[in-house]
Amino acid sequence: MIQSPLKNLNRRTVLKAGAALGAAGSANLLAWAQAWAQSSPFKPEKGAKLSLMRWKRFIQAEEDSFMKLVAAFTKATGVEVKVTHESLDDVQPKASVSANTGQGPDLFWGLYSLPHLFPTKCVDVTDVANYLGKKYGGWVPTAETYGKGPGGKWIAIPVAYNGNVINYRQSMIEKAGFKEVPKDTAAFLELMKALKAKSVPGGFALGRASGDGNAWVHWALWSHGGNLVDAKDKVVIDSAETAKALEYVKTMSESFVSGTASWNDAFNNKAFLTGEVSLTNNGVSIYAAAKSGAAKGDAKMKEVMDDMNHALWPVGPAGKPTEFHIAYPLMLMKYSKVPNAGKAFMAFMLEAENYNQWLEDSVAYLTHPLNAYDANKVWTSDPKLSLVRDVAKRTLTAGGMGSVGEKAASALADFVVLDMFASVATGRATVKEAIAIAERQAKRIYR
């Protein structure tokens, strides 16, 4: 089901949030941060120091903006924050090791339902979630789903989402006979075939790409009516719908540029920017990189920037959108000796005076989980970016029809669905064999 905005967000709330967002741009960050530290309900422990492991940035301006936020927090509170940057694929295993050994960074900022791998090892941050939700127009429904663990307590703060959309070159799809990316899966397949025929192929990651790979294969599965589990978390992957999805992807993969079987989350960015592919799935970081290069006088990047655009995923036989956008939850570990400092940092990150600028600096690569940030000017500053504003409201969640708990998190971390599609697309397994393997894996997880 497509998630809708909170119904109780009234005009007064939106106006108050908009005023706060507008004021943020002119505020002196340090002066504001010092005042915030005095009035915040979250008081760090004396002499506290924090360590945070986060996913490695895809946009330099985003990381620079985040580190300014970190510096302001330190100056205002006296809490030193050591930030370690790791690839998307490395955050999850390192967080799991720390959860099991009881030592490591105080905070982990990963993706999808990572906190649900070890919900009992995460600090209850319900007070932080309630504080932010009340102040900024409420959380979108998928953020509540990702943030809440057993018993309805918040075990993480879903800081941001990455809109995983279709990136394409306008001139190349026109060369293939299309004016826009089709809105249904049947016509989309024809576009992919036509791009290959015109020697301007597209391509999607079939390697173990935690972000881009997981995102598009789940769309493919769900768009055909297939699901790993049902609403009661019963494994239902062995279905006619799953078989149709696999056959669809097998056919589509024949049009891919060579090498996608080994792509991780960085390969498609490079392939698109160098003109190796005409169409791929990604956040809008490709566009941001092109804009940055163009601003520095790079003629090739200006060509890419001017020629590219974005589209939402086509609707398949299921008859409704089945997009899977990437959530980035931040969790605080129970072994931390400074949980109050961790909570203070979480709240600080999503305050308007920080978050507004951060969204702008990320060039819409990141989007928001709190309704008030619909008012951010980044969504209207460039028509090529506006479609990602509502991805947190549009996306399905990690469990599909099922829950987003520990089992769904494990299935994602083990690449059950991605490996199933990749094995068929590369010819390593037949449709029947791939489904049987995925079913066995899923039943071990969901037993």
Buried (B, 14 or more C-beta within 10 A) or exposed (E): EEBEBBEEBEEEBBEBBBEBBEEBEEBEBEEBBBBBBEEBEBBBBEEBBBBBBBBBBBBEBBBEBBEBBBBBBBBBBBBBBEBBBBEBBBBBEBBBEBBEEEEBBBBBBBBBBBBBBBBEBBBBBBEBBEBBBEBBBBBBBBBBBBBBBEEEBBBBBBBBBBBBBBBBBBEBBEBBEBEEBBEEBEEBBBBBBBBBEBEBBBBBBBBBBBBBBBBBBBBBBBBBBBBBBEEEBEBBBBBEBBBBBBEBBBEBBEBBBEEBBEBBBBBBBEBBBEBBBBBBBBBBBBBBBBBBBBEEEBEEBBBBBEBBBBBBBBBBBBEEBBBBBBBBBBBBBBBBEBBBBBBBBBBBBBBBBBBBBBBBBBBBBBBBBBBBBBBBEBBEEEEBBBBBBBBBBBBBBBBBBBBBBBBBBBBBBBBBBBBBBBBBBEEEBEBEEBBBBBBEBBEEBBE
